[in-house]
Amino acid sequence: MPFVHDPQAFRSILGASEALIYGDFATEFFSRTTSKILAIMAKATKADPVQAYLQTQGYLLVGEERVRLGSVTRLRRGELFIILRKTRLIPIQAILSRTLTTQAMNFIAWNKAYSVFPKTTFLDHEVLPLEGVDKDVRGEIARCGEFGWCLGVNASSHQELSRSHRRIGDSRTWKMDLDTLRVTQPGTPTAVLEYSSFGIQQPTVSLETTWYQLEEGLKYSISVKPLTSQVLKYRYTCSRQESPERLRQILKRHTLAQMLYLTPKTKFESITWGTSPTDFDLDGMKFDHPPGWSYKDHILPGLWSSLGLDGDSSHGRL
């Protein structure tokens, strides 16, 4: 990697900060080309070590600006540029929600590189819009065209976008393991990223009567929001429109069972007073977990499989 002198140390910092490399560098990593711009998405509260390390590598600060839900810091060393985006969202949520086309849905973590729509991008060499027509989307698709990607439409067969739910590490994702020798493993498990999911809103294929209807009928939409639970130690993502309801029910059941059996009766009644288990809203609730409380992150892989959320297994690893 030309951007840093010690890639292993850099990836150790990325892992500890839960940051992700995205944008052109990640796409070109899969297509075996090079870029002079490196974009990094990091949680705002964990981004300082990333910036500090880059400045030890000789990068100078050339600009900072506030943007929606965070800020952007630009650094430069000679002909190399680094864009450090500091977000208030989960980094993968920010990437999924702000990416304009399928061609750019690639990113690199501390130990693996991921391509979410690899068949469409690298085998079919098509780019599909994920947003409506505006100057940014037009510009991105035109730029992709200069490098050999052609515009695809939803009338084609796009298996990677045919399901209403996907997850980052599912069978339709390309995953490339990176050498982790001399890379410090972070405390957050890789499964937190790979079991973060998102929704795909399918466009309609019909004879539209207005230009707006045509625009809406040509794009897919990615929907994503945080998936949180009292029995999940880490924060994941899920679909905004149609979250896996059965998954939520199981996590809620684990939470209610522990509250019922581990919380003193008087405290339990004060928390749940006047509500039924069905109506009891756990989202955003803060309470001290009693002794014996256990997190259930480890059951997520089995739940995804048993609930049929992993999809077709015929698309394997890279």
Protein Blocks (a to p, Z undefined) as FASTA:
>chain_A
ZZbmblmlmmmmmmmnopacehjllmmmmnopacfbdcddddfklmmmmmmmmmmnopac
fbdcddehiacddddehjbccdddddfbdfklmmmmmpfbfklmccddfkbccdfblmlm
mmnopacdfbdcdfklmmmmmmmmmnopacddfkbccfklmpfbdcfklmkbccddddfe
hiacdfbdfklmmmcccddddddddddfbfklmmmmmpccddddddddfkbfbdcdddfk
lgcfklmmmmmmmmmmmmmmmpcfklmmmmmgoiafklpcfehpacdddehiacfklmmm
mmmmmnopnopakbccZZ
